[in-house]
Structure formats: C-alpha cells, structure tokens
Amino acid sequence: MKRALARCAAGRMATCAWLLVASGLALAADVRITAEFKPSVFNPGKTAFINTTPISGYCVNYPGECPNGKFTIALPLGTVHFGELLPGAPNRESIYFRVPSEFVDVTVRHAVSGEPAIVRFRVSVFSAMYQIDGLASGASDAYGAHAALWQDGVRWVYPAAPCTYSGVGGIGWDFYHFAWGTPPVTHTTPCVKKPSRVIPTRERFRLTNHSVAYELVTPNPFGMKNGVYRGSQVFSVSPHGDFDFGDKAIPSRSSIELEFELTVAHHFQLDMSDAARRAVLEPPRGWGEWLAGAAAPTKLGRDLGFVLSLSAPVTVSLGCASTDGRRCRLDNGQGSRVPYSVALSIPGIVTNAAQPVSRLEMTTDQIRSLSPAQGFTANAKSRIHVEAGEQSVAEMIKHPGSKYADVFTLTFDAQTD
C-alpha cells in the first residue's frame, strides 16, 4: 500500500510534502490476477483499471491467435484423467466441459483499512491439450486420425455447442491443443464431445496444459483509496462443481484458488512558481490614479497562479498568522489590523455540493471538501484570489507609511487513503 499526503501552502510561502508508506503481504493462491489504476496527466482519458497480469498459457504458444490485447493465463489444474469412454454414452459420461462462465462477485479489501470493493470475474475462453496414447496408426496424417476419433469426424478446432471457436488447434500424433470460447450459458449448459469408438483406459485419454481467458469488471477507481486491494475466490474442480469435466473425469485436485489484486495509485500534483508565493496587494489598475489625486481605491488584490492535477477528493483548509476567528487579517505591527479574503478558482473541480470552484471563499473556521468533476482533472490552471475590501482600505490609509502584512497557508490534503 502506498499512502500519499500532499500539503501545499500559498501566500508568502508555498511548500509541498509527500509521505510514502509501504506495507502489506501477498496472499498465497494458485493464480494471481492483477490490475492497476494509475492516472496520467499525459492521458487524462484513462479512467479505468488496466490489466497487469502476465500472459501465459495458450496465447504464449499461439500469439497470432491473440490480437488486440487478448490474453490467457495458465490454470494449474494438473492432469485430468478419464476412465473408459464409449460412443453414444450419456453426456456426463463423455468428454464434458462446464466452467464458471457466468460472472462471480469477488470481494477485495484494502490491505490496510479493510475497505471492501467488488470485482466481477468470469471465464471467457477455456483452453487445454488432450493427450492420448492410442491414436489410430492407420491414418495417413494426424489431422485425419484426430478427426476419426470423434463423432461425425469433427476435430476439436470446432467446439461443441454452446462453446464457440476461439483459435486454431495445435496437433501431433498424441496431442491436440485447443481453445474454446465459453459464453455465459456454458455455466449451465455443457459443451460435450463424444468419441466415435471406444477409448479404453489403457490409451490414457487426459487433459493437460489448462489455461483461460477471462473478463474482469473492476470497481470505479475514483471511489477507492490509494493502495492495494486483495481478495480471493475458490473454484471447485469436481463433478457438478465449478470446473466440471463429467463423471468419467478423474481430476488431480479438487479446487483452485484465484487471488485478485487491484492497485490504486491516485494522482495529486500541485505546481506553484516561487513568484506566486508572495502576494503584493494593489488596486485593480495600479496606484497611479490615487497618487495623481483620485479617490482612494475601493479594494486591493492579487491573483496567484498554480497548476493542479487530481484524481481523488481533496480537503482544503486555510490558516493565517493573524485571524479574527474566520478571516485572515493584515497587521501593521502598530495595533491596526484589517481583514482580507482568500478565495480559490480551480477549473474542473467541484465542491461537495457539486458547485464549480469559482472564487470559492476560504475561511479559517471551515475545511472545504473538493473533488474532480469528471474523475480526473489534469493540469488545471488555477488561481488564489487575495483581496482587501473597501473598509480595510479605508483603515489602512489612516496609517500612511505603515506596512501591512500577514502569512497565510492553504493546505491541500489529498484523500487518497
């Protein structure tokens, strides 16, 4: 888990600090599926988790069958042996496939806080290799020998309904590597292949080299804290279980555990130039008119610029050296103190009442909760508005030659964890 805390001060001084804490141990599981959310100012449209699970299984052996981001992961089911197989036998006594192809909800929890989130998972492709020690030796080629082994002479590159075609098969005289698409209906309606002849036990018909492709529906990352979320799901491997190969199957193991790990790394960055750390208050059109004999200005002000990138909620608080309990005050060091205002304008950011942050007044007695309007705001050109009003100006001109000053601090606390 990484915890990022950023505080930045504006006014005469601006500081930013980051605190990173690493912790958390991986859970033991048979397979680990990982995804990451890490927004980028260079790609603000990226608002979802990205799969980071290493590719393995079928797509490693047949990369040409896995374009456009399609991938598989090896599934350590071990060898699934079969007893004697008979032509015309009932479905459950033939080569039978039923997999968890409907979505399963898996709870993942933040490694530190325990906060839950829901991941949805389903198997979309099932791949394996069948091996046999007694393929017909009289066939002129392996293709023909494999086709002759099955009812209607249909090789396994053509799956049994409701499974669908999902890639070429690799063959040899003693093996056939296949990949079948598994639509959601496969969860209740099996895909069945029936032999055209007796396959006796001595021919050792078996399934090995299992792998799957999957669909993963992840939570909204903008509602999650920074850090690692983990959870696991155990799938049974047995007749009438999650992975069901029929009544003739003899699986090597009775279950398999999948671990899900989501990493959230929210972005928070505030950039402010050195020049923007000092606010010299002036009339809107400068001091020239007043010095030339015009009426006293009605207000003094200065805008300070900064750039903000944010993908998580943030709280902002105001502190100052001199305050009346709500507003900051300028002090001339001789007993005269006048209030001034500090306000924020940040494009793309809204308040907790969903109002745009436009000249939002900050006070020392209130913490403001802000968040990106569209999940992620990148490089928002923002302003701090510092202003002394008419009554404050009227008081200050009573003390010619005085220097009024104060130090204020805006603290941005990113709610990343």
Secondary structure, DSSP 8 states (H G I E B T S, - for coil): ------EE--SS---EE------------SEEEEEEE--BTTBTT--S-EE-----THHHH-GGG--TT---EE-----EEE--B-TT--GGGSEEEB---S-EEEEEEETTT--EEEEEEEEEEEEEEEE-S---TTSSSHHHHHHHTBGGG--TTS--TTSEE-S--EEETTEEEEEEE--GGGGTS-EEE-BSS-B-GGG--EEEEEEEEEEEE---GGGS-SEEEEEEEEEEBSTTSSBB--TTEE-S-SEEEEEEEEEE---EEEE--GGGG----B-TT-SHHHHTT----S-EEEEEEEEEEESS-EEEEEEESSBSSSSEEEE-SSS-EEEEEEEEEEEEEEETTS-EEEEEEE-TT--EEEEETTS-EEEEEEEEEEEE-HHHHHHHTTSTT---B--EEEEEEE---
